[in-house]
Structure formats: structure tokens, C-alpha cells
Amino acid sequence: ANVTAKNRANGAERAVTTNQKGEFELSPLQPGEYDITVEAAGFTKTVQEKTTVNVGTRASINFSLKPAGAEDVVTVSGEAGATIE
């Protein structure tokens, strides 16, 4: 899957591809709020909005991709520090 973090303040993007286990690491990122997008062929696009990145911390974000139907987009919103499963 392709994972992209977009900084909400300045629009800067950082993109990576997951490994065979679906794991990814987006670093280095400047502190701030990001929208994290996950896309893979044959699956729905998933977005987690307003993910907060702080100095000296590591965040763990879990995404569940669902088989694509007719151009579905799933948007996940939550509070900073919330666990998404």
C-alpha cells in the first residue's frame, strides 16, 4: 500500500510504501498536524485526518483496508492520541 502524510499547515507531503507485513514508517516529519492517506490497488482509499506529530514521540496508526466497490473513500477522524483499529 502507498501511505502519504500531508502537513495541514504547509501542504508538504511525505510518501512511503508498506512492507510485506503492511508496516510503514514516515520519518522524518516536522511537528504538526497531518492527514494520513493509505491507498492500494483493489482497496478503498482510507484517510485519517488531523494526526498530530510531536517532537521525540512515535505514533502507531492501524488502518484496515476494505475491498473497493464503486470508488469508495473512507475518512477517519479522531482526537489526538486516539487509537484507530
VENHU-V513705 format. One record per run of one state. SS is the DSSP state (helix for helix, strand for strand, loop for the rest). FROM is the first residue (numbers start at 0). LEN is the number of residues. If there is no record, write none. Layout:
SS/FROM/LEN ; SS/FROM/LEN
This chain:
loop/0/1 ; strand/1/6 ; loop/7/5 ; strand/12/5 ; loop/17/14 ; strand/31/8 ; loop/39/3 ; strand/42/1 ; loop/43/1 ; strand/44/9 ; loop/53/13 ; strand/66/1 ; loop/67/5 ; strand/72/4 ; loop/76/9
